[in-house]
Amino acid sequence: MKWLLVVYFFVAGEWVTADSIGMDGWGSIYYKTDEECLTRQHEFTDNMKNYSNAIRAQCEHIGFY
């Protein structure tokens, strides 16, 4: 299975992916396991805690279960 860490920005009242608005350096990253992705998600959340109302990250499963 593959997991994708997706970064979201709060823009004009809605959460949009960094990929969809072309934010260089903020693109989604693939991980082989959910554990690795969730670890990175928690690190991201800790690093961005001062901006939690504008930036967040979420692990999303890619493909079939």
N, C-alpha and C positions, 0 to 999 in steps of 0.2 A: 504494500500500500504506500501511497505517497500523501504527504501532508504539505499544505501550503500556509506559510505565515503571511497573512495579508494585513497591510497597514491601512488604516482608515483615517481620514481627516473630516472634521465637522465643517461643512461649507454650506452657507446659505440655508441653514436649518436642517440639513440632512447629512448623514454619514456616507462618504464616497471613498472608493479605494484610491490609493495613491497612484496605482497603475492607470486608472480611468482619467485622472487629471494630469498625467504626465509628470509626476514629481520625481525628477532624477535622484537616484540614490535611496529612494524609499520603496522600490519595487518589491513585489512578493518574492519569497525565498522558499524553495522546495526542501523538505526533510523526508527521510525514509520512514521515520517512526513518529507516532503521536507523542511519545515521551520526549523526544528531542525537540519537537516543535513546541510543545507546552513549556519546556524549560526555557526556550528562547522567548516565548511569549511573556513569561513571568519576568525575565530579565528586561525585556523591552518596557513592560509596565512599570517596573521599578525605576528604570532610567528616565521615563517620561512622566512620572507622577505629578510633576508641576504643570503638565499640559494635558491632564487626563480629560478635561472638558473639550479638547480640540483634536487630540490624537489618540488612537488606540490601535491595538493589534489583536488579531484573532487567528487561531489555527483552523483551517478548513480542510476536510478530507477531499482528495481528488481521486476520481475513478470509482470503481465498484467495491463493495464491501465483501 
